[in-house]
């Protein structure tokens, strides 16, 4: 099971960006009203008011989806939370991170100069085949196969070119720019999974931040005033396997509500992609915080997938509750 701590680490880098210019003052709803709109039962709403973390059901948007949501109450405004860096972590605090960097707006190979690979990693890439071992398009597989027998430096350069091309394609066309993974006779469309997750986004985003919710589907054409965005490449060691990930982080404010979206639009192995949304909605007496995650993996698709998704989602939710409890103590 992948460690979802890295998602919080990415959010931590931009945590301070949650603090932004507030819009016109509006009457704040009650915590009970917001949680009712989220679909929480009366018992779960009371548990949140009592200070508990409540895991809520989130319908899977595909057979590859491991999904869950968490809701809890904080006795501080979204502005205060932003100034205290809610996530409280940075990428380098994640023990699975080996290398990382940021992309410039246009993107260049210089942005990926810090990405280095070993001889074994080069061998794995140059021997790529269609299937689930590596997440590559048909053209990407051919480009790596053409480098068999070449020095690792040549494979490293091809990896850097590939990641840059994927970044630029996504930056230019959003979800439509994400190339599918070649599974050998079939393809996995991670873009479609991310699109469905965006359409299904709950946690108050659709009602309280509708313009920002539209950005999730219409990026890069859709935007909202004051929106901040960051792009990262990260090399992880996940369960001992080198994993190259491209992440888009969006931060926006709508009035006094705040939201952070972290979308992993490319993952080289282990799972296909992921989208997490953290929303901070002002209510009378504090802030209702929600966290909704959809992680996509072919490992839970097919026969028995419902049971595997259910087990996987419960494990993920339990891990995240522990992390958020630690984070909440930091901002009290």
C-alpha positions as CSV (number, residue, x, y, z in Angstrom):
1,X,0.0,0.0,0.0
2,X,1.4,3.4,-1.0
3,X,2.1,5.9,1.7
4,X,-0.3,8.9,1.5
5,X,1.9,10.9,3.6
6,X,3.6,12.3,0.5
7,X,0.4,14.0,-0.5
8,X,0.4,16.0,2.8
9,X,4.1,16.8,2.2
10,X,3.2,18.4,-1.1
11,X,0.4,20.3,0.4
12,X,2.8,21.5,3.1
13,X,4.9,23.3,0.6
14,X,2.1,25.5,-0.3
15,X,0.3,25.6,3.0
16,X,1.0,29.2,3.6
17,X,-0.6,30.1,0.3
18,X,-4.0,29.2,1.8
19,X,-4.0,32.7,3.3
20,X,-5.3,35.0,0.6
21,X,-7.4,38.1,0.1
22,X,-10.8,37.6,1.6
23,X,-13.8,38.5,-0.5
24,X,-17.0,40.2,0.7
25,X,-18.2,39.1,4.2
26,X,-21.0,36.6,4.0
27,X,-23.2,35.0,6.5
28,X,-21.6,31.9,7.7
29,X,-23.5,28.6,7.7
30,X,-23.6,26.4,10.7
31,X,-21.3,23.3,10.8
32,X,-24.4,21.1,10.9
33,X,-25.7,22.7,7.6
34,X,-22.4,22.2,5.8
35,X,-22.1,18.6,7.0
36,X,-25.7,17.8,6.1
37,X,-24.9,19.0,2.6
38,X,-21.9,16.7,2.5
39,X,-24.2,13.8,3.2
40,X,-23.1,13.0,6.8
41,X,-25.6,11.3,9.1
42,X,-26.9,13.0,12.2
43,X,-24.6,10.7,14.3
44,X,-21.6,11.5,12.2
45,X,-22.3,15.2,12.3
46,X,-22.4,15.1,16.1
47,X,-19.1,13.2,16.2
48,X,-17.5,15.9,14.2
49,X,-18.9,18.6,16.5
50,X,-17.5,16.6,19.4
51,X,-14.0,16.9,17.9
52,X,-13.8,13.5,16.2
53,X,-12.5,12.7,12.8
54,X,-15.2,11.1,10.7
55,X,-14.5,9.0,7.6
56,X,-17.3,9.4,5.1
57,X,-18.2,7.2,2.1
58,X,-17.1,8.4,-1.3
59,X,-18.4,6.4,-4.2
60,X,-15.7,4.9,-6.5
61,X,-15.6,6.6,-9.9
62,X,-14.0,3.6,-11.6
63,X,-13.1,0.0,-10.8
64,X,-9.5,1.2,-10.3
65,X,-10.5,3.7,-7.6
66,X,-9.5,3.6,-3.9
67,X,-11.4,6.5,-2.4
68,X,-12.3,8.0,0.9
69,X,-13.0,11.3,2.6
70,X,-12.4,12.7,6.1
71,X,-14.3,15.5,7.9
72,X,-13.4,17.3,11.1
73,X,-13.9,20.6,12.8
74,X,-11.2,23.2,13.7
75,X,-11.7,26.1,16.1
76,X,-9.9,28.6,13.8
77,X,-10.7,30.5,10.6
78,X,-9.4,29.4,7.2
79,X,-7.2,32.5,7.2
80,X,-5.5,31.5,10.5
81,X,-5.1,28.0,9.3
82,X,-3.4,29.2,6.1
83,X,-0.9,31.4,8.1
84,X,0.0,28.4,10.3
85,X,0.6,26.1,7.3
86,X,-2.1,23.5,7.9
87,X,-0.2,20.6,6.3
88,X,2.9,21.4,8.4
89,X,5.3,19.3,6.3
90,X,7.6,19.8,3.3
91,X,8.5,17.5,0.6
92,X,11.9,16.8,2.0
93,X,10.3,15.6,5.3
94,X,9.0,12.6,3.4
95,X,11.5,9.7,3.8
96,X,10.4,8.2,0.5
97,X,11.5,11.3,-1.5
98,X,14.9,10.9,-3.1
99,X,14.9,13.9,-5.5
100,X,12.5,16.6,-6.5
101,X,12.2,19.9,-8.3
102,X,9.8,22.5,-9.6
103,X,8.9,23.2,-13.1
104,X,9.1,26.7,-14.6
105,X,6.0,27.9,-16.3
106,X,7.2,27.1,-19.8
107,X,9.1,24.1,-18.7
108,X,12.6,23.1,-19.8
109,X,15.1,20.3,-19.4
110,X,17.0,22.5,-17.0
111,X,14.1,22.0,-14.6
112,X,14.9,18.3,-14.5
113,X,18.6,18.6,-14.2
114,X,18.4,17.2,-10.6
115,X,16.8,14.0,-11.7
116,X,19.4,11.2,-11.7
117,X,18.9,7.5,-12.2
118,X,21.0,4.4,-11.5
119,X,22.2,1.7,-13.9
120,X,19.4,-0.6,-12.7
121,X,16.8,2.0,-13.3
122,X,18.1,2.7,-16.8
123,X,18.0,-1.1,-17.5
124,X,14.3,-1.3,-16.3
125,X,13.3,1.6,-18.5
126,X,15.2,0.5,-21.6
127,X,13.5,-3.0,-21.3
128,X,10.0,-1.5,-20.9
129,X,7.1,-3.5,-22.3
130,X,3.4,-2.9,-22.6
131,X,1.7,-4.0,-19.4
132,X,1.2,-2.9,-15.8
133,X,4.9,-3.0,-14.6
134,X,5.5,0.6,-16.0
135,X,3.1,3.3,-16.9
136,X,4.2,4.4,-20.3
137,X,2.5,5.3,-23.6
138,X,3.1,3.3,-26.7
139,X,5.5,5.9,-28.1
140,X,7.3,6.2,-24.7
141,X,7.9,2.5,-24.6
142,X,9.4,2.6,-28.2
143,X,11.7,5.5,-27.3
144,X,13.1,3.6,-24.3
145,X,13.4,0.3,-26.1
146,X,15.5,2.1,-28.8
147,X,18.1,2.8,-26.1
148,X,18.8,-0.8,-25.1
149,X,22.5,-1.3,-24.6
150,X,23.1,2.4,-24.4
151,X,24.8,4.1,-21.5
152,X,22.5,5.0,-18.5
153,X,23.1,8.7,-19.2
154,X,21.2,8.3,-22.5
155,X,18.2,6.6,-20.8
156,X,18.3,9.3,-18.1
157,X,18.1,12.0,-20.8
158,X,15.1,10.2,-22.4
159,X,13.3,10.0,-19.1
160,X,13.9,13.8,-18.5
161,X,12.5,14.5,-22.1
162,X,9.5,12.3,-21.4
163,X,8.6,13.9,-18.1
164,X,9.0,17.4,-19.7
165,X,6.8,16.4,-22.6
166,X,4.1,15.1,-20.2
167,X,4.3,18.3,-18.2
168,X,4.1,20.5,-21.2
169,X,1.2,18.5,-22.7
170,X,-0.8,18.7,-19.4
171,X,0.1,22.4,-19.0
172,X,-1.2,23.2,-22.4
173,X,-4.3,21.0,-22.6
174,X,-5.1,19.9,-19.0
175,X,-6.7,16.4,-18.7
176,X,-6.9,16.1,-22.5
177,X,-3.1,16.3,-22.7
178,X,-2.5,13.2,-20.5
179,X,-1.3,10.2,-22.7
180,X,-2.8,6.8,-21.8
181,X,-0.8,3.9,-20.4
182,X,-0.2,1.0,-22.9
183,X,-1.3,-2.2,-21.2
184,X,-0.7,-4.4,-24.2
185,X,-3.9,-4.8,-26.2
186,X,-5.7,-2.2,-24.0
187,X,-5.0,1.2,-22.5
188,X,-5.5,2.8,-19.1
189,X,-6.9,6.3,-19.4
190,X,-5.8,8.0,-16.1
191,X,-7.2,11.3,-17.5
192,X,-10.7,9.8,-17.5
193,X,-10.4,8.6,-13.9
194,X,-9.2,12.1,-12.9
195,X,-12.0,13.7,-14.8
196,X,-14.6,11.5,-13.0
197,X,-13.0,12.2,-9.6
198,X,-13.3,16.0,-10.4
199,X,-16.9,15.7,-11.5
200,X,-17.7,13.8,-8.2
201,X,-15.8,16.2,-5.9
202,X,-17.9,16.8,-2.8
203,X,-16.6,18.3,0.5
204,X,-18.6,21.5,-0.1
205,X,-16.5,22.4,-3.2
206,X,-19.4,22.3,-5.6
207,X,-21.6,24.6,-3.6
208,X,-19.2,26.9,-1.8
209,X,-16.5,27.2,-4.4
210,X,-18.2,26.4,-7.7
211,X,-15.8,28.4,-9.9
212,X,-12.8,26.6,-8.4
213,X,-14.6,23.3,-8.9
214,X,-15.0,24.2,-12.6
215,X,-11.2,24.7,-12.8
216,X,-10.7,21.0,-12.0
217,X,-12.5,20.1,-15.2
218,X,-11.6,23.0,-17.4
219,X,-7.9,23.7,-16.6
220,X,-6.0,25.4,-18.2
221,X,-8.8,27.5,-19.8
222,X,-10.8,27.7,-16.6
223,X,-9.3,29.8,-13.8
224,X,-10.3,31.9,-10.8
225,X,-8.9,35.3,-9.6
226,X,-5.9,34.9,-7.3
227,X,-5.5,31.2,-8.0
228,X,-2.0,29.9,-7.4
229,X,-0.5,26.8,-8.9
230,X,2.7,24.8,-8.6
231,X,4.2,21.9,-10.5
232,X,6.6,19.4,-9.1
233,X,8.5,16.4,-10.3
234,X,9.4,14.0,-7.6
235,X,11.4,10.7,-7.5
236,X,10.2,8.5,-4.7
237,X,11.3,5.1,-3.4
238,X,7.9,3.5,-2.9
239,X,8.2,0.0,-1.5
240,X,11.7,-0.1,-2.7
241,X,10.8,0.9,-6.3
242,X,12.0,4.1,-7.9
243,X,8.8,6.0,-8.9
244,X,8.7,9.2,-10.9
245,X,5.7,11.4,-10.2
246,X,4.4,14.7,-11.8
247,X,2.1,16.7,-9.5
248,X,0.0,19.8,-10.0
249,X,-1.0,21.8,-6.9
250,X,-3.8,24.4,-7.1
251,X,-4.6,26.8,-4.3
252,X,-7.6,29.1,-4.3
253,X,-9.8,31.2,-2.1
254,X,-13.5,32.1,-2.6
255,X,-14.5,34.6,-0.1
256,X,-13.2,33.2,3.1
257,X,-13.3,29.6,2.0
258,X,-10.0,28.0,1.0
259,X,-9.1,24.9,-1.0
260,X,-6.0,23.0,-2.1
261,X,-6.0,20.4,-4.8
262,X,-3.1,18.1,-5.4
263,X,-3.3,16.1,-8.7
264,X,-0.7,13.5,-9.6
265,X,-1.2,13.4,-13.4
266,X,1.6,11.0,-14.0
267,X,3.0,8.2,-11.9
268,X,5.6,5.8,-13.4
269,X,4.8,2.6,-11.5
270,X,2.8,1.1,-8.6
271,X,-0.4,3.1,-9.2
272,X,-1.8,5.2,-12.0
273,X,-2.5,8.6,-10.6
274,X,-4.2,10.4,-7.7
275,X,-6.3,13.5,-6.8
276,X,-6.8,14.9,-3.3
277,X,-8.8,17.9,-2.3
278,X,-8.5,19.7,1.0
279,X,-11.3,22.2,1.6
280,X,-11.6,24.6,4.5
281,X,-15.1,26.0,4.9
282,X,-15.9,28.7,7.4
283,X,-18.8,28.0,9.7
284,X,-20.1,29.6,12.8
285,X,-17.4,29.0,15.5
286,X,-14.6,27.6,13.3
287,X,-13.9,25.7,10.1
288,X,-15.1,22.5,8.7
289,X,-12.2,20.8,7.1
290,X,-12.6,18.0,4.5
291,X,-10.2,15.8,2.7
292,X,-11.2,13.7,-0.2
293,X,-8.9,11.4,-2.1
294,X,-9.1,9.2,-5.2
295,X,-6.1,7.0,-5.9
296,X,-6.2,4.9,-9.1
297,X,-4.5,1.5,-9.5
298,X,-5.1,-1.4,-11.9
299,X,-4.3,-3.7,-8.9
300,X,-7.9,-3.4,-7.7
301,X,-9.6,-3.7,-11.0
302,X,-11.4,-6.8,-12.3
303,X,-12.8,-9.7,-10.3
304,X,-13.3,-9.0,-6.6
305,X,-12.4,-5.3,-7.1
306,X,-15.2,-4.0,-4.9
307,X,-13.9,-5.9,-1.9
308,X,-10.3,-4.9,-2.6
309,X,-11.3,-1.3,-2.9
310,X,-13.2,-1.4,0.3
311,X,-10.3,-2.9,2.3
312,X,-7.8,-0.5,0.6
313,X,-9.9,2.6,1.3
314,X,-10.3,1.7,5.0
315,X,-6.5,1.3,5.4
316,X,-5.9,4.6,3.6
317,X,-8.5,6.4,5.7
318,X,-7.0,5.1,9.0
319,X,-3.6,6.3,8.0
320,X,-4.8,9.8,7.1
321,X,-6.8,10.2,10.3
322,X,-3.6,9.7,12.3
323,X,-1.8,12.2,10.2
324,X,-4.5,14.8,10.4
325,X,-4.8,14.4,14.2
326,X,-1.2,15.3,14.5
327,X,-1.6,18.3,12.2
328,X,-4.7,19.5,14.1
329,X,-2.7,19.6,17.3
330,X,-0.2,21.8,15.6
331,X,-2.7,24.6,14.8
332,X,-4.6,24.6,18.1
